Amino acid sequence: MEISTLTSKSIELVKVLHRHRVNIALVQETKWVGAKACEIDGYKLWYLGRMRSRNGVGILVGKKLADGVVEVKCKSDRIMSIKLVVGVEILNVVCVYAP
Protein backbone atom coordinates (compact mmCIF):
# COMPACT_ATOMS: atom_id res chain seq x y z
CA MET A 1 0.00 0.00 0.00
CA GLU A 2 1.32 3.44 -0.83
CA ILE A 3 0.22 6.60 0.89
CA SER A 4 1.73 9.76 -0.55
CA THR A 5 1.38 11.85 2.61
CA LEU A 6 0.17 11.36 6.19
CA THR A 7 -2.19 14.30 5.91
CA SER A 8 -5.66 12.79 6.54
CA LYS A 9 -4.28 9.27 6.02
CA SER A 10 -2.94 8.41 9.49
CA ILE A 11 -6.03 6.43 10.53
CA GLU A 12 -5.94 4.46 7.27
CA LEU A 13 -2.25 3.70 7.78
CA VAL A 14 -2.78 2.52 11.37
CA LYS A 15 -5.61 0.19 10.26
CA VAL A 16 -3.23 -1.46 7.79
CA LEU A 17 -0.54 -1.76 10.47
CA HIS A 18 -3.05 -3.44 12.83
CA ARG A 19 -4.22 -5.82 10.10
CA HIS A 20 -0.67 -6.91 9.25
CA ARG A 21 0.48 -6.92 12.91
CA VAL A 22 3.28 -4.42 12.29
CA ASN A 23 4.84 -3.11 15.51
CA ILE A 24 7.20 -0.49 14.07
CA ALA A 25 6.70 1.53 10.89
CA LEU A 26 8.85 4.29 9.40
CA VAL A 27 7.16 6.98 7.34
CA GLN A 28 8.56 9.65 5.06
CA GLU A 29 7.01 12.65 3.32
CA THR A 30 4.64 13.17 6.24
CA LYS A 31 4.20 16.84 5.32
CA TRP A 32 3.26 17.56 8.95
CA VAL A 33 4.80 20.62 10.59
CA GLY A 34 6.33 20.39 14.05
CA ALA A 35 8.29 18.00 16.24
CA LYS A 36 5.72 16.16 18.28
CA ALA A 37 4.45 12.85 19.55
CA CYS A 38 0.84 11.76 19.37
CA GLU A 39 -1.29 8.67 19.90
CA ILE A 40 -3.16 7.21 16.93
CA ASP A 41 -5.44 4.24 17.66
CA GLY A 42 -2.97 2.21 19.71
CA TYR A 43 0.21 3.45 18.04
CA LYS A 44 2.49 6.23 19.19
CA LEU A 45 3.81 8.47 16.43
CA TRP A 46 6.89 10.66 16.76
CA TYR A 47 7.30 13.01 13.81
CA LEU A 48 9.30 15.98 12.63
CA GLY A 49 8.55 18.31 9.75
CA ARG A 50 9.48 21.88 8.92
CA MET A 51 7.43 22.66 5.78
CA ARG A 52 3.91 21.51 4.93
CA SER A 53 4.78 21.20 1.25
CA ARG A 54 7.67 18.69 1.51
CA ASN A 55 9.78 16.34 3.60
CA GLY A 56 8.99 15.17 7.12
CA VAL A 57 9.71 11.83 8.78
CA GLY A 58 8.01 9.83 11.48
CA ILE A 59 8.22 6.61 13.43
CA LEU A 60 5.12 4.69 14.52
CA VAL A 61 5.50 2.23 17.41
CA GLY A 62 2.80 -0.17 18.60
CA LYS A 63 1.34 0.13 22.08
CA LYS A 64 3.26 -2.90 23.44
CA LEU A 65 6.63 -1.43 22.47
CA ALA A 66 5.95 2.30 22.92
CA ASP A 67 6.64 2.21 26.66
CA GLY A 68 10.13 0.90 25.89
CA VAL A 69 11.15 4.01 23.93
CA VAL A 70 13.86 5.67 26.00
CA GLU A 71 15.21 8.25 23.54
CA VAL A 72 14.03 10.13 20.46
CA LYS A 73 16.53 12.10 18.35
CA CYS A 74 15.54 14.44 15.55
CA LYS A 75 18.49 15.44 13.40
CA SER A 76 16.51 17.22 10.65
CA ASP A 77 13.19 16.93 8.82
CA ARG A 78 14.77 13.99 6.97
CA ILE A 79 16.51 12.06 9.78
CA MET A 80 15.01 10.74 13.02
CA SER A 81 15.92 7.90 15.36
CA ILE A 82 14.55 6.21 18.45
CA LYS A 83 16.20 4.00 21.06
CA LEU A 84 13.93 1.22 22.22
CA VAL A 85 14.37 -1.35 25.00
CA VAL A 86 12.90 -4.73 24.03
CA GLY A 87 13.38 -7.26 26.82
CA VAL A 88 17.10 -7.15 27.60
CA GLU A 89 18.06 -5.82 24.16
CA ILE A 90 18.41 -2.21 23.01
CA LEU A 91 17.13 -1.52 19.50
CA ASN A 92 18.05 1.60 17.55
CA VAL A 93 15.61 2.46 14.77
CA VAL A 94 16.61 5.11 12.23
CA CYS A 95 14.27 6.71 9.70
CA VAL A 96 15.97 8.54 6.83
CA TYR A 97 14.28 10.19 3.87
CA ALA A 98 16.40 10.84 0.79
CA PRO A 99 14.42 11.68 -2.37
C-alpha positions in Angstrom: 0.0 0.0 0.0 1.3 3.4 -0.8 0.2 6.6 0.9 1.7 9.8 -0.5 1.4 11.8 2.6 0.2 11.4 6.2 -2.2 14.3 5.9 -5.7 12.8 6.5 -4.3 9.3 6.0 -2.9 8.4 9.5 -6.0 6.4 10.5 -5.9 4.5 7.3 -2.2 3.7 7.8 -2.8 2.5 11.4 -5.6 0.2 10.3 -3.2 -1.5 7.8 -0.5 -1.8 10.5 -3.0 -3.4 12.8 -4.2 -5.8 10.1 -0.7 -6.9 9.2 0.5 -6.9 12.9 3.3 -4.4 12.3 4.8 -3.1 15.5 7.2 -0.5 14.1 6.7 1.5 10.9 8.8 4.3 9.4 7.2 7.0 7.3 8.6 9.6 5.1 7.0 12.7 3.3 4.6 13.2 6.2 4.2 16.8 5.3 3.3 17.6 8.9 4.8 20.6 10.6 6.3 20.4 14.1 8.3 18.0 16.2 5.7 16.2 18.3 4.4 12.8 19.6 0.8 11.8 19.4 -1.3 8.7 19.9 -3.2 7.2 16.9 -5.4 4.2 17.7 -3.0 2.2 19.7 0.2 3.5 18.0 2.5 6.2 19.2 3.8 8.5 16.4 6.9 10.7 16.8 7.3 13.0 13.8 9.3 16.0 12.6 8.5 18.3 9.7 9.5 21.9 8.9 7.4 22.7 5.8 3.9 21.5 4.9 4.8 21.2 1.2 7.7 18.7 1.5 9.8 16.3 3.6 9.0 15.2 7.1 9.7 11.8 8.8 8.0 9.8 11.5 8.2 6.6 13.4 5.1 4.7 14.5 5.5 2.2 17.4 2.8 -0.2 18.6 1.3 0.1 22.1 3.3 -2.9 23.4 6.6 -1.4 22.5 5.9 2.3 22.9 6.6 2.2 26.7 10.1 0.9 25.9 11.1 4.0 23.9 13.9 5.7 26.0 15.2 8.2 23.5 14.0 10.1 20.5 16.5 12.1 18.4 15.5 14.4 15.5 18.5 15.4 13.4 16.5 17.2 10.7 13.2 16.9 8.8 14.8 14.0 7.0 16.5 12.1 9.8 15.0 10.7 13.0 15.9 7.9 15.4 14.5 6.2 18.5 16.2 4.0 21.1 13.9 1.2 22.2 14.4 -1.4 25.0 12.9 -4.7 24.0 13.4 -7.3 26.8 17.1 -7.2 27.6 18.1 -5.8 24.2 18.4 -2.2 23.0 17.1 -1.5 19.5 18.1 1.6 17.6 15.6 2.5 14.8 16.6 5.1 12.2 14.3 6.7 9.7 16.0 8.5 6.8 14.3 10.2 3.9 16.4 10.8 0.8 14.4 11.7 -2.4 
